[in-house]
Amino acid sequence: MTEQQHYGRLIGASLGPGDPELITRRAWAALQSGARWLYPVKKAEESSYALAIVERGGIAVPADAVELVFPMTRDAELLAKAWARAATQTVELLASGRDLVFLVEGDASTFATFGHLARVVRELAPEVEVETIPGVSSFAAAAATTGVTLAEEDETFAIIPAAYGVEVINHLLDEFDTLALLKVKPLLDEVIDLLERRELLATSVFIEKVGSPEERIVRDVVSLKGEKVNYLSLLLVQNPKRVRGELRRGCRKRQVAVTA
């Protein structure tokens, strides 16, 4: 009878968007728990944004920390190979029985690499225990640093990648009081044109690399037209003129069936 393989835990440690002071106590403890670190890079031996957050926090990077390569490409075949390679490498490391903590910028459950990695790892080794440590998202930090309220009382709020295009964004402006448009770099000029047409430039703000030493806030959004911005950038857009439907308040009384 063969002995069952014992795997370490896979821990997704959310680090917040850039300011190490936003790392939660739980994530901080995981980083110093003796678990082996994994961190994402776009190319082999390239710098890691997530790793840099921890370094700014004053924690020394362990000598045995391992990089996992997740290329920035839309080539489905290259992506599939990269994911398979990263997941296989992760399972092999977990097979030693030692926990692995994967460094995640922002929040691990929101547009993050960790969810996909954890899913593929579980497909390869269903016995692996996965823990996700929540963290501060980029849009929450951006709202705080710019003084924008994402939603009050009965207001609505949506988060979407700008890549869905201006038609979708235009529609959502009528459905939500505030939009967080993530990864605006490829469509920035088109989005600015839309906001100009909708007369929403005055209630929009651009934030780049929030919480990092390179953080940049631009309230004169139209001045960004034609500029090449960083990949880690977003727009917060509020539509104070949105027409809202009638709300149902309170609980509806339960109908009692009447028997003859």
Disulfide bonds with the S-S distance in Angstrom:
none
